Amino acid sequence: MNTTTSLIILALIISITLIILNNQLTMTKPNNDKLSPYECGFDPLKTMRLPFSIRFSLVAILFLLFDLEIALLLPLPWAIQLMTPMHTLMWTITILLLLTFGFIYEWTQGGLEWAE
């Protein structure tokens, strides 16, 4: 038996043992509250939601936008070693300028202010 097969068998034995122990040792006392779709205690027939702030989604979209643009810079150390490093440097500076101008624009427009 090779190492991979023995590790797979060992992982299966440990997993099955833990599943059996969990089923045998846990105490389950179902009641109406635990069997309801919402365990938090409110009546699911009423609308208990607070009004959703659109500011939260705007800040989340801005975070994703800046995060994705930063992800474009991750291959930079490998791209510097290409045949045309000045071309790579030009695109890097372009991305950084777009990020900077976008950040300044959002700051001046008040897009980063959470409360007004």
C-alpha positions as CSV (number, residue, x, y, z in Angstrom):
1,M,0.0,0.0,0.0
2,N,1.4,3.4,-0.9
3,T,1.4,6.5,1.1
4,T,-1.5,8.2,-0.7
5,T,-3.8,5.2,-0.2
6,S,-2.9,4.9,3.5
7,L,-3.5,8.6,4.1
8,I,-6.9,8.5,2.3
9,I,-7.9,5.4,4.4
10,L,-6.7,7.1,7.6
11,A,-8.7,10.3,6.7
12,L,-11.8,8.3,6.1
13,I,-11.5,6.3,9.3
14,I,-11.0,9.6,11.4
15,S,-13.9,11.3,9.6
16,I,-16.3,8.4,10.0
17,T,-15.3,8.0,13.7
18,L,-15.9,11.7,14.4
19,I,-19.3,11.6,12.7
20,I,-20.4,8.6,14.7
21,L,-19.2,10.1,17.9
22,N,-21.0,13.3,17.2
23,N,-24.3,11.5,16.5
24,Q,-24.0,9.4,19.6
25,L,-22.9,12.1,22.1
26,T,-25.0,15.1,21.2
27,M,-28.3,15.7,23.0
28,T,-31.1,16.8,20.8
29,K,-34.2,18.2,22.4
30,P,-36.4,19.6,19.6
31,N,-39.1,22.1,20.5
32,N,-41.3,24.5,18.5
33,D,-38.7,27.3,18.6
34,K,-35.9,25.1,17.3
35,L,-38.1,23.5,14.6
36,S,-39.2,26.9,13.3
37,P,-37.3,28.3,10.3
38,Y,-36.1,31.3,12.4
39,E,-34.4,30.4,15.7
40,C,-33.8,34.0,16.7
41,G,-37.3,34.3,18.3
42,F,-39.2,36.8,16.1
43,D,-42.4,36.0,14.3
44,P,-41.6,35.1,10.6
45,L,-44.9,36.4,9.4
46,K,-44.1,40.1,10.2
47,T,-41.5,42.2,8.5
48,M,-38.9,42.9,11.2
49,R,-36.3,44.4,9.0
50,L,-34.7,47.8,9.5
51,P,-34.6,50.0,6.4
52,F,-31.6,49.1,4.4
53,S,-29.0,51.9,3.9
54,I,-27.9,52.3,0.3
55,R,-24.7,53.8,1.6
56,F,-23.6,50.3,2.8
57,S,-23.8,48.8,-0.7
58,L,-22.1,51.8,-2.3
59,V,-19.1,51.5,0.1
60,A,-19.0,47.8,-0.6
61,I,-19.0,48.3,-4.3
62,L,-16.2,50.9,-4.0
63,F,-14.2,48.4,-1.9
64,L,-14.6,45.7,-4.5
65,L,-13.7,48.1,-7.3
66,F,-10.5,49.3,-5.6
67,D,-9.7,45.7,-4.5
68,L,-10.0,44.4,-8.0
69,E,-7.8,47.2,-9.4
70,I,-5.1,46.4,-6.9
71,A,-5.3,42.8,-7.9
72,L,-4.3,43.9,-11.4
73,L,-0.9,45.0,-9.9
74,L,-0.2,41.6,-8.4
75,P,1.7,40.2,-11.5
76,L,3.9,43.3,-11.6
77,P,7.1,41.7,-10.2
78,W,6.9,39.0,-12.9
79,A,5.9,41.5,-15.6
80,I,9.0,43.7,-15.0
81,Q,11.1,40.8,-16.3
82,L,9.5,40.9,-19.7
83,M,11.2,42.2,-22.8
84,T,9.6,45.7,-22.5
85,P,9.7,46.8,-18.8
86,M,8.9,50.4,-19.7
87,H,5.6,49.3,-21.3
88,T,4.8,47.4,-18.1
89,L,5.8,50.4,-16.0
90,M,3.6,52.7,-18.1
91,W,0.5,50.5,-17.5
92,T,1.3,50.2,-13.8
93,I,1.5,54.0,-13.5
94,T,-1.8,54.3,-15.5
95,I,-3.6,51.9,-13.1
96,L,-2.2,53.7,-10.0
97,L,-3.2,57.1,-11.4
98,L,-6.7,55.8,-12.1
99,L,-6.9,54.4,-8.6
100,T,-5.7,57.7,-7.1
101,F,-8.0,59.9,-9.2
102,G,-10.9,57.7,-8.4
103,F,-10.2,57.8,-4.7
104,I,-9.9,61.6,-4.8
105,Y,-13.1,61.9,-6.8
106,E,-15.0,59.7,-4.3
107,W,-13.5,61.6,-1.4
108,T,-14.5,65.0,-2.7
109,Q,-18.0,63.8,-3.7
110,G,-18.6,62.4,-0.2
111,G,-18.9,58.8,-1.2
112,L,-16.7,57.6,1.6
113,E,-18.7,59.4,4.4
114,W,-20.7,56.8,6.2
115,A,-23.0,59.2,8.1
116,E,-24.2,62.6,6.9
